[in-house]
Amino acid sequence: MRTSTQILLVWMLLLSCTASTFAQEALWKELYSKIVTLHQQGRYGEAAKVAEEALTVAEKTFGPNHPYVATSLNNLAGLYQAQGKYSEAEPLYKRALAIEEEALGKNHYRVATSLNNLAGLYQAQGKYTEAEPLYRRALTIREEALGKNHPYVATSLNNLAGLYQAQGRYTEAEPLIKRALAIVEKALGQDHPQVATSLNNLAGLYKAQGRYTEAEPLYRRALAIMEKALGTDHPLVAAVCENMAEFYRQIGREDEAETLEARARKIRSKR
């Protein structure tokens, strides 16, 4: 009888621990959703506080080296980066990368996301020589893990092209953006927001080179796609409006620029 009681107690403890873990995982997912919402609203300071809580929950629930912890680290680092807190973001990105490499393997497609994040941080600081090998490695991982025509490959192509454009390496950037555009048009359809992103990027590249007649129809198509796919008051619509306004101002079409800037301000004021 004593042995049966001990076994029963062990089972009760196991069930209690399992229920507690499920509850904590549910809490972590709830916090994650809240972070996404706050980030979309541009409320980065509030989102960072929730992300800090989510990181604590993940570490206590899953252990310090779990992929959920890496996700929490990436989220928090991204919010710090959005606020210009680069020195605080970098060690978090690096720790997330190390966790994923150890837990998932160095060539897992999720490792590419952490590589892109860290590269983006370096690019934002003008550390181009540090960013480029990370972007290149992320691209290689995604091509090998997901196939050369996967939308995530297009994201990596756009990222690397953006780095080249920031350095004035326009002839290297253009074929990457065009390849990214072809991938997402085929994989997702011609009216998908990711198509608009590639169109916007290609238009920006042409604008930087003074190829204005080639840039304008791309901006217009990008805006039309974003409006149709996301609605006329979405922040990404505002972003394209701002890019177009800058383009029109650059070529001296001030009235059109002011109209687009006013529209972008109105959209952002609702958030």
N, C-alpha and C positions, 0 to 999 in steps of 0.2 A: 504493500500500500504506500509505503514511504517513497518507493521508487516512482510509482505512478504519479504521486503528487508532485515530485520534482520535475517529471517530464511535462506535466500540465503547466507548471509554473514557467518552464522554459518556453513552451509554445505561446503562453500568454505574453511573455516578454518580447518574443519575436514578432508577434502580431502587433504589439504596441509600437515597437520600433518601426515596423513597416508602415503603419498608419501615420506615424509622425513624419516619416520621410516623404510619403505621398502628400501630406499636408504642406510640408516645406517646399516641395517641388511645385505644388499648385500656387503657393505664395510667390515663388520665384517667377513663374510664368505670368502671374498677374502683374507683378512689378515690371516685368519686361514689356508687357502691353502698354503699361502706363508711360514708360520711358519713350516708346515709339510715338505715342500720342503727343506728349509734351515736346518731343523733338520736332515733330511735324508742325507744331504751333510756334516753333522758334523760342520756346521757353527753356533755354539751355541750362540756366542755373537751377531751376526746379527739377529738370530732368536729371541733372548730375547728382542731386541729393538722393533721388530715387534709385539711381544707378549705384550709388555707394551702398545703399541698403541692400540692393539685389546682390551685389558682390559679397557682402557679409553673409547673407543667407546661403548663397551658393557654396562658399568656403566651408561654412559650418555643416551644411547638409551633405555635400558630395565630396568634400576633401579639397585640399589646395591645388590639386593637379587634374581636376576633372574638366572635360571640354566645356561644361556649363560655366565654369569659372573663367575659362578663356573668353567665352562669349561676353560675360559680364565685364571683363577687363577691357575688351574691345569697345563695348558700349560706353563705358566710363571715359576711356581715353578719347574716343571720338567727340564726346561732349566737352571735355577739357580743350581739345583742339579747336572746336567751334568757338570757344571763348578766348582763344589765343594763349592758352596755358600749355605751351608746347613742352616745357621742361617737366611738367607733371604727366603729360600724355605719353611721352616716349618710354619710360620704364614699364608702363602698363602694356603698351603694344608689344614690347620685347618679351615680357613675361607671358602674354597670351600666345605669342608665336612659339615660345619654348614649350609651353604646355601642349599645344596642338601637335608639334613635331614629335614629342615624346609619346603622347597618347594615341595619335592617329597615324604616325609615320610622316616622313619628310616630304613625301610626294602626294599626300592626300589633298583633295581639292579645297578643303577648308583651310589648309595651311596657306593656300594662295590668297585667301581673303585677308589673313593677318599680314602677309607680305605686302599686299596692296595698301593696307591701312598704314603701315609703317612707312612705306614709300611716299604715300600722300603727305604724311607729316613732314618728312624731309623736304619734299617739293615745296610745301607751304613756307618753309624756312629758307628756300633757295639753295638747299643742299642737294644739288642735282646729281653730283657724282655718287652720292650715297643712295639716292633714290633709284637710279637707273637699273642697277643689277637686281634690285628687289622686284621692280616691275617686270623685268625680263624673266626672272625665275618664276614669278607668278603666272606669266603667260605660258611658259613651257609646261608647268604643272597642269594648268587647265587644258591645254591642248592634248596632253597625254592622258589625263584622267577622264576628260569629258568629250573629247573629240574636237577637231579643228573648227567645227561649225556650230559650236554651242554658244548661246547668248552670253555666258560668263566669259568666254574667250573674247567676245566683242567688247565687253567691259574692260578687260585687260588691254586690248588694242587701243581703246579710247584713252585709257590712263597713260599708256606709254606715249601715245601721240601728243597728249597734252603736255607731257614733260618736254618732248622735243620742241613743241611750239613755244613753250616758255623760254627756251634757249635760242629761238630763232632758227631751228633746224627744220624748216618748213618742208623741204623736199623729202625728208625722212618721215615726217608726220602724215603727209597727205595720203600715201597708200595705206597706212594703217587705219585711218578713219574711214576710207572708202571700203576697205575690207570689213571693218566693223559694221558699216551700214548695210553692206550686202548680206552679212550673216543674219542680222536682226530682221531685215525685210523678209528673208526666206523663212526664218525660224518662227517669227512672231506675227508676221503680216505687216503690210505697209502702213497701217494706221496705229501701230503700237507706240506707247510713249518712249520706248527705248530707240525706236526709229527716229523720233523727234530729237532725242539727245544727240544721236550721231549727226543728224542734219544740222543741228545747232553748232556742234563742234566743227563740222566742215565749213559752215558759214563763217565762224569765227576765225578759222585759219585763212580763208580767202580774204576776209576783212583786214587781217594783219598784213597781208601781202598787197593790199590795194586792189584786189580783184573784186570790185564792188558789184559789177553786173552779174557775177556768178554767185555772190553771197546773198543778195536780196531774195531771190526766189526760194533759197534754202531756208532762210529765216521765216519767210511767210508760210512755207509748208510745215515747218516745225511748230509754229504757233497754231496752225489749223488742226494739226494732229493732237496737240496737247489739249486744246479746247474741246475737241470731240471726245477724246478718251477720258479726260479728267474733270471736265466742266470749266466754265469760263472764269471761276473765282479760285482756282487752285494755285498754290504757291509756285508750282512749276510754270504755270502760264505767266505769272508775274515775272519769273526769272527770264523767260524768253522775251517778254515785253521790254525788260531792262536791257537785254542784249541788243535788241533791235533799235531801241532808243539811242544807245551808244553808237550804233552803226549809222543811223540817220544823222546824228549830230556830227559825226566824223565827216560825212559827205555834204554837210551844210543844209540839210532838210530839217530845220529847227522846229517847224510846226508839228511835223509828224513825230519827232522825238519827244516833244513836250506832251503830246497826246498819249503816247505810250507810257511815259514816265508817270503821268497822272493816273493812268489805269493801274499800273503796277502798285502805286502807293495805295490806291483804293482797295485793291485785293489784300495787300499786306495789313491794312488797318483793321480788317475783319478777323484777323487771327489772334 
